[in-house]
Amino acid sequence: MSLARPPRFALFLALSGTLPVLAALMALLVRWPGLDGLWLRAVAVYGAVIVSFVAGAHWGLACAAGAAAQRAVVQRHLAWSVVPALAGWAVAAQPLWMAYLGLAVLFPLLLVLDRVAVGAGLAPIWWPAMRLPPTVVIALGYLALGLLLLV
């Protein structure tokens, strides 16, 4: 395995996380009769959970670095790992179209945190390569959901 390539299973699991958003998008496009506000809200909450999950992974990366990294780097990364989680929950509480569009922005912003983590030696070199494909899919999915609710 190349150092820059993510483990296949990790990439598979990361991509599987896009399924709820893609299912919601398909349901909205075909006007699935069982689709209601509660179901659509659950998809926004799912986004907040995933943002929190990724932010939590960054918390874990910073903690795992421990004494191997500079204390200031670890503390800064710990602090920044909390911000996306809080933003995700604030976004999910908005009207649905706004929540979806907010999530479409938040997911790509997490890629910045990924790059910082790799640059600081906190994350493996393959981390951004694992996160990019699902981020593109989920961000575009939330963007489409938000725009569909506006029209």
C-alpha positions as CSV (number, residue, x, y, z in Angstrom):
1,M,0.0,0.0,0.0
2,S,1.3,3.5,-0.9
3,L,1.7,5.9,2.0
4,A,-0.5,8.4,0.1
5,R,-3.3,5.9,-0.5
6,P,-5.9,5.3,2.1
7,P,-6.7,1.7,3.2
8,R,-9.4,0.4,1.0
9,F,-11.7,-0.6,3.8
10,A,-11.4,2.9,5.4
11,L,-12.3,4.5,2.1
12,F,-15.2,2.1,1.6
13,L,-16.6,2.9,5.1
14,A,-16.1,6.6,4.5
15,L,-18.0,6.4,1.2
16,S,-20.8,4.4,2.8
17,G,-21.5,7.4,5.0
18,T,-22.8,9.2,2.0
19,L,-25.7,6.8,1.5
20,P,-28.3,8.5,3.8
21,V,-27.8,11.8,1.9
22,L,-27.9,10.2,-1.5
23,A,-31.1,8.3,-0.4
24,A,-32.7,11.6,0.7
25,L,-31.8,13.2,-2.5
26,M,-33.3,10.4,-4.6
27,A,-36.4,10.4,-2.5
28,L,-36.9,14.1,-3.0
29,L,-36.2,13.8,-6.7
30,V,-38.8,11.1,-7.2
31,R,-41.2,12.7,-4.8
32,W,-41.3,9.5,-2.6
33,P,-44.7,9.4,-0.9
34,G,-43.3,8.5,2.5
35,L,-41.1,11.6,2.5
36,D,-42.0,14.0,5.3
37,G,-40.5,16.8,7.3
38,L,-39.3,14.5,10.1
39,W,-37.4,12.3,7.6
40,L,-35.8,15.3,6.0
41,R,-34.9,16.8,9.4
42,A,-33.3,13.5,10.3
43,V,-31.0,13.8,7.2
44,A,-29.9,17.3,8.5
45,V,-29.3,15.8,11.9
46,Y,-27.3,13.0,10.3
47,G,-25.1,15.6,8.7
48,A,-24.4,17.2,12.1
49,V,-23.6,13.8,13.5
50,I,-21.1,13.1,10.7
51,V,-19.5,16.6,11.1
52,S,-19.2,15.8,14.8
53,F,-17.8,12.4,14.1
54,V,-15.1,13.8,11.8
55,A,-14.3,16.5,14.3
56,G,-14.1,13.9,17.0
57,A,-11.6,11.9,14.8
58,H,-9.4,15.0,14.8
59,W,-9.7,15.2,18.6
60,G,-8.5,11.6,18.7
61,L,-5.6,12.3,16.3
62,A,-4.4,15.2,18.5
63,C,-4.7,13.1,21.6
64,A,-2.8,10.2,20.0
65,A,0.1,12.5,19.0
66,G,0.6,13.2,22.7
67,A,4.3,13.9,23.6
68,A,5.4,13.3,20.0
69,A,4.0,16.6,18.9
70,Q,4.5,20.1,20.2
71,R,2.1,21.0,23.0
72,A,0.9,24.1,21.3
73,V,0.1,22.2,18.1
74,V,-1.9,19.6,20.0
75,Q,-3.8,22.2,22.0
76,R,-4.6,24.2,18.9
77,H,-5.8,21.1,17.0
78,L,-7.9,20.1,20.0
79,A,-9.6,23.5,20.1
80,W,-10.2,23.6,16.4
81,S,-11.7,20.1,16.4
82,V,-14.5,21.3,18.6
83,V,-15.6,24.2,16.3
84,P,-17.0,22.1,13.4
85,A,-19.1,20.0,15.8
86,L,-20.6,23.0,17.4
87,A,-21.2,24.6,13.9
88,G,-22.8,21.4,12.6
89,W,-25.4,21.3,15.4
90,A,-26.1,25.1,15.0
91,V,-26.6,24.5,11.2
92,A,-28.9,21.5,11.7
93,A,-31.2,23.6,13.9
94,Q,-31.9,26.0,11.0
95,P,-34.8,25.7,8.5
96,L,-34.2,22.7,6.3
97,W,-33.0,24.4,3.1
98,M,-30.6,26.5,5.2
99,A,-29.4,23.5,7.2
100,Y,-28.6,21.6,4.0
101,L,-26.8,24.5,2.4
102,G,-24.8,25.1,5.7
103,L,-23.8,21.4,5.7
104,A,-22.7,21.7,2.1
105,V,-20.3,24.4,3.2
106,L,-19.2,22.7,6.5
107,F,-18.0,19.4,4.9
108,P,-15.5,21.0,2.6
109,L,-14.2,23.2,5.4
110,L,-13.4,20.0,7.3
111,L,-10.9,19.3,4.5
112,V,-8.9,22.3,5.7
113,L,-8.6,20.7,9.2
114,D,-7.5,17.5,7.5
115,R,-4.7,19.3,5.7
116,V,-3.6,21.0,8.9
117,A,-3.6,17.7,10.7
118,V,-1.4,16.1,8.1
119,G,1.0,19.1,8.0
120,A,1.3,19.0,11.8
121,G,2.1,15.3,11.7
122,L,-1.1,14.4,13.5
123,A,-2.8,12.5,10.7
124,P,-1.5,9.9,8.3
125,I,-0.5,11.2,4.9
126,W,-3.4,9.3,3.3
127,W,-6.0,11.0,5.5
128,P,-7.0,13.7,3.0
129,A,-7.2,11.2,0.1
130,M,-9.7,9.1,2.2
131,R,-11.8,12.1,3.1
132,L,-12.0,13.9,-0.3
133,P,-14.3,11.5,-2.2
134,P,-17.0,11.2,0.4
135,T,-16.7,15.0,1.1
136,V,-17.4,15.8,-2.5
137,V,-20.3,13.5,-2.7
138,I,-21.9,14.6,0.6
139,A,-21.3,18.3,0.0
140,L,-22.9,18.1,-3.5
141,G,-25.7,16.0,-2.1
142,Y,-26.5,18.6,0.6
143,L,-26.2,21.4,-1.9
144,A,-28.7,19.7,-4.2
145,L,-31.1,19.0,-1.3
146,G,-30.9,22.6,-0.2
147,L,-31.5,24.0,-3.7
148,L,-34.4,21.5,-4.4
149,L,-36.1,22.7,-1.2
150,L,-35.8,26.3,-2.4
151,V,-37.6,25.7,-5.7
